[in-house]
Each structure stands twice: as C-alpha cells, then as structure tokens.
Amino acid sequence: MLDPKALSEMAARYADVKDFINNEEETKASLVIPLIKLLGYDPYNPREVRREWAAPFTENDGKNYRDKMDLAIFDPTGAHPQFVLEVKTLGTDIGTKSPQLARYIAQVNDLHFGIMTDGCHWQFYGDLENPNQMDPGPFFQFAFDDPNADWNRIGRELKRFSRDDFDADNLVKDAENAKYRQAMIEKLSHVLKKPSEDEQFVRWLSDGIYKGHRTSKVMARLSNIARDAVEPALYKVMSNEFIERLRDRIINGARAEAVEPDPEPVPEPEAPAPRKGVVTTEEELELYEEVKKVCVAAGYPAEDIVWGDTTNYFNVSYQKKRNWFFRYFGDSRRKNVATMVPVEEAQSLCPGYTVEKCPQVFGESRVYIDSVDQVGGLGSLILKALHLNINPAE
C-alpha cells in the first residue's frame, strides 16, 4: 500500500498551494511531480520519467507527425512506456475524454494506461474493453480536495502504478476484475432492493419451487413473494460473525482524517474492542428507554417497542427484534446511531448534530452523539425512522 499518511499530507499541501498555481508548469511542479516521486520514480532520470515525450503517429492520410505527452513513465530498461500523463492547469475540467490520451493508447505498442490530471483530480484510463482503444470512462479516480477520501483504499490502488509493483498484465486483469465486481455489486444491490421488478431474477429464484405454468398473474404473485423473501434470507445469511467481518472491512478501512479539520476535530469511529458473546450494557438499556419514551409519547404501545443486542450494535425494533428502526453503536470511540432515514432528511431532523451517510450494511444515515442523554433530542428522527419501518413504501 502506498503510504496513506503521505497521501493525506499531499492533500494538505494541495490545500496550502492551490491559490498560487496559475499555469500548467506550476501544476506539474507543485502537484504532479511529487506524486510521481511518491510512486517511487525519479522525475530527474530520463530513463524512468520523460517530460514532453513525443511519439510518432500516422494520421488517416498516411502522413507522419509527432505529438507530445506531458509525462511518460518508462520501465526500468527505459525502452517501453508503462503509462503516460496528460496534465492540465489546476482547475481545468478534465471530465471530457482526451483525444490526445486516446491517440497514444491507440498507437503506442504495449501502452495500456493513461492518466488525466489537473493536479487535484486524477483519472486513470485503460483499454480494458477493447485493445488499443481507450475506454470511455476512467476505471479509477480520486481527488485531493475530496473531504471523504479514503487514503487507505486510494493508496492500495496507486501502489499498482508504483515503480516496484507495476505489472501491466496483472494491472489489466485487476482493473477488469474491479470493473466486473462493481457491476455485480450494483446489479445485486438493485435486485435485492427491488426484487419484484426483475422478472429474470424472480424466474431464477422460483425455479424448482413453483412447478406450474408461469402466467403474468402467476409472475406477479411470485414477484410479491420474492420481495417478502429477500429480507429474511439476508438476515439468515448475515450472522453476527458475517456482520463483524464486514463491519471490520468498512470501519477499519474508514477514510483518513480530513485534510482541513474543523476547529475542534472529533476522531473517526473505531472498531469496538472484541467482546466475548453478547453483553447488553446499562447504557444500551438506557438508550432503549429513551427511544421507547419518545414512541409512547407519540401514541405507540410500549409493548411494541422492543430491543435486541448483537456483538456489534444494539437495536431498537418494532414488534419483532429483527424489525429494527434505531441502531446504536456504543463501542466506538465516537458513539453514533443509525436509521433508514435518508441522510438529507436526517440532517434536517437533527439540527446541531453531525449527520452523514452510513455504510449500507448498517443503514442509510448515522448521527454522532456524545452520550445517550442526547437521544431524547432526536425525537423527530426516531419517529420518522419508526414511520418508515411501519410504512416502507413511503
């Protein structure tokens, strides 16, 4: 992994110098070359790094001409370019596809990767879909001005382009795998959220279960059954052990500290210390009583507000333990509660609290609190979360 601390320091450097960069050369010197050095290349050794590198091209009319690429990174022999960089002045929109970068990937033998950057935003392109044809979109990108940047993850991706680790064949394979994996994640997420809308999925799910002829009426019936079957199936799969492993991947790989912290920064949540079995604390029960008090005051029967505990979080649920609507993470250094209320709405319901997007496996939004004494001030959020639980279609 490329040192995440070094990347965070580069982001801090960007914030410090960005107002003084006015042209492409300053962008290269202040923001691009430092990252090249961090990747392990010597920017002053032309065997490895060449500036204004020109390669011969043939136009459609058969005429030869030379075009320059801002930077080219070569293999240790200095004979083969590994990837090229097109640098624009800081602040330039690099969202559009670069014809120059595409031309290099199309006509330079064994060149599969190119980078577009303005020093702040970095886009990594390849020819993963068709050999020697630049893909329409980047397979990896990051920005130094992103307050939510996960420098651990970015460091892992960038290390593939480092001097010691660059391997074009493995990089192509890994990039393809990442693209396919992300497509599968999105497809699965869509199906699991709205299974009744995917007829192919419903047919697969009911295959061997429903033996009769599948008319449109039958398919509508099976679609409704599939919708009701998905959530219990996920609960069955997602054991405490599974949740703990997944949670560790999310929280332990959480984003690094923000580049420009608030005047009084609060540390990011940490993974809780391992607990032997489920231990329900007085604090968790106190939180439950506070939530129940809000619900009862709004007219809900006290016996309908129940609780359940796991090794990772404490749930307040409606009627059944698995039917949670308010989730408490009390073992983190920075305590927080999660709900299925969309983050924008949660922000409006919790003025004065820090609210952010929650990892999907745990909910939609989370609110940071200092102690359970603050839960009483989250009444509007609690009731909205309960309402969404009872009326999920709204």
Beta strands, then each sheet from edge to edge (+ up, - down):
strand 1: 49-58
strand 2: 64-74
strand 3: 81-87
strand 4: 113-117
strand 5: 121-126
strand 6: 140-143
strand 7: 305-309
strand 8: 314-318
strand 9: 324-329
strand 10: 336-339
strand 11: 355-357
strand 12: 365-368
sheet 1: 1+ 2- 3+ 4+ 5- 6+
sheet 2: 7+ 8- 9+ 10- 12+ 11-
end
